[in-house]
């Protein structure tokens, strides 16, 4: 009787082990299918990937900084040009 019950429990353990392995395989398969469906849906919506977004954001930040630098340079040059023209006007009036 002990041998029969031991064999029964061994068979049940094997069956449960196989069922757990099958469940894990099924889970991986479902994960793969869901991921594929989500990627397909996002591609149809024209959603950008995170890497592309970060690259464009970095480019925009660099462009903003360059724009600010150039605006400051233009203001500096306009200030010099304005003071030069004021000096010329003052010299013309003195003559």
C-alpha positions in Angstrom: 0.0 0.0 0.0 2.8 2.4 0.8 4.4 1.7 -2.6 1.1 2.4 -4.3 0.6 5.7 -2.5 4.2 6.7 -3.0 3.9 6.0 -6.8 0.6 8.0 -6.8 2.3 11.0 -5.2 5.3 10.7 -7.5 3.0 10.7 -10.5 1.1 13.6 -9.2 4.3 15.5 -8.6 5.4 14.8 -12.2 2.0 15.9 -13.5 2.1 19.1 -11.5 5.7 19.8 -12.6 4.7 19.3 -16.2 1.6 21.5 -15.7 3.8 24.2 -14.2 6.2 24.0 -17.1 3.3 24.2 -19.6 1.9 27.2 -17.8 5.2 29.0 -17.9 5.4 28.3 -21.6 1.9 29.5 -22.2 2.7 32.6 -20.2 5.7 33.4 -22.4 3.7 32.8 -25.5 0.9 35.1 -24.3 3.5 37.8 -23.3 5.0 37.6 -26.8 1.6 37.9 -28.5 0.5 40.8 -26.3 3.8 42.6 -26.9 3.4 42.1 -30.7 -0.1 43.4 -30.6 0.8 46.5 -28.6 3.8 47.2 -30.9 1.5 46.9 -33.9 -1.1 49.2 -32.4 1.6 51.8 -31.5 3.1 51.6 -35.0 -0.3 52.3 -36.5 -0.8 55.3 -34.3 2.6 56.7 -35.4 3.9 56.9 -31.8 7.6 57.7 -31.5 9.9 55.5 -29.6 11.6 56.8 -26.5 15.1 56.9 -28.0 13.8 59.0 -31.0 12.0 61.4 -28.6 15.1 61.8 -26.5 17.3 62.5 -29.5 14.9 65.1 -30.9 14.6 66.7 -27.4 18.4 67.0 -27.2 18.6 68.5 -30.6 15.9 71.1 -29.7 17.7 72.0 -26.4 21.0 72.5 -28.4 19.1 74.6 -30.9 17.6 76.7 -28.1 21.0 77.3 -26.5 22.5 78.2 -29.9 19.6 80.6 -30.5 20.1 82.3 -27.1 23.9 82.6 -27.8 23.3 84.1 -31.2 20.6 86.5 -29.8 23.1 87.7 -27.2 25.8 88.1 -29.9 23.4 90.1 -32.1 22.5 92.4 -29.2 26.2 92.9 -28.5 26.9 93.8 -32.1 23.9 96.1 -32.3 25.1 97.8 -29.2 28.5 98.4 -30.7 27.0 99.5 -34.0 24.6 101.8 -32.2 27.4 103.4 -30.1 29.6 103.8 -33.2 26.8 105.5 -35.2 26.2 107.8 -32.1 29.9 108.8 -32.0 29.8 109.5 -35.8 26.7 111.6 -35.4 28.3 113.5 -32.5 31.5 114.1 -34.6 29.3 115.3 -37.5 27.5 117.8 -35.3 30.8 119.1 -33.9 32.1 119.9 -37.4 
